[in-house]
Amino acid sequence: MARVPVVCYCGWLLITALANRHLQSIVTRPPVLDARIGAERVAMIRLRGNAVILGAATATLVGIVVPILGQMMLATMPLWRLALRRLNNIPREAAG
């Protein structure tokens, strides 16, 4: 597998994830945020965005070094999400 396509794909995903995380930070604050949404739910939404950023960054970095493993590293996103949820003590109910 060629290095350039993998790094471009994962790099664009990283840029998109960063833009998405910025959008999430806007929509999870007042006045856009509904008052009925709990703080744990907001934290989980933001955490998901961070997990995508970390997964895409992992894939990009691995894709530079070992191109054939680059796209496979996108599968680390759920692992990042789980790790971040545990580090931030977010209960499983909020992960919904």
NORNOR-V240152 format. One line per field, one symbol per residue. ss: DSSP state (2 for helix, 1 for strand, 0 for the rest). psi: psi as a letter, one per 30 degrees, with the letter a starting at -180 (. if undefined). Layout:
ss=???
psi=???
//
This chain:
ss=002222222222222222222222222000000000002222222222222222222222222220222222222222222222222000022220
psi=kkeeeeeeeeeeeeeeeeeeeeeefefglkfekkffkleeeeeeeeeeeeeeeeeeeeeeeefeeieffeffffffeeeeeeeeeeeghkleeff.
//
